[in-house]
Amino acid sequence: KSLPFAELEENTTWDLVADFEKVREHLGIEKWQVFGGSWGSTLGLTYAITHPERTTELVLRGIFLLRKKELDFFYEGKGTNFLFPEQWEAYVDAIPEA
């Protein structure tokens, strides 16, 4: 859990990939299958690219690659708001004013 809430200072993609590697080493696993869904597919793919010698297979579902059009669709009101208008309003209402 990020502290303070939503802090990204040491919670980047690269920090998370490094955390996965620390877990693998701690558990004494030489190589492993990497599985990820949605945002986890991006992390899994990044881990596999960074540590190909430690990755035996990749299982990715609901692939989300952080492309601008994906971010716009999900977070900028260019798609999701039309599909789920009530949920979109709740999402937007929870975001503090800048």
Secondary structure, 3 states (H helix, E strand, C coil): CCCCCCCCCCCCHHHHHHHHHHHHHHHCCCCEEEEEECHHHHHHHHHHHHCHHHEEEEEEECCCCCCHHHHHHHHCCCCHHHHCHHHHHHHHHCCCCC
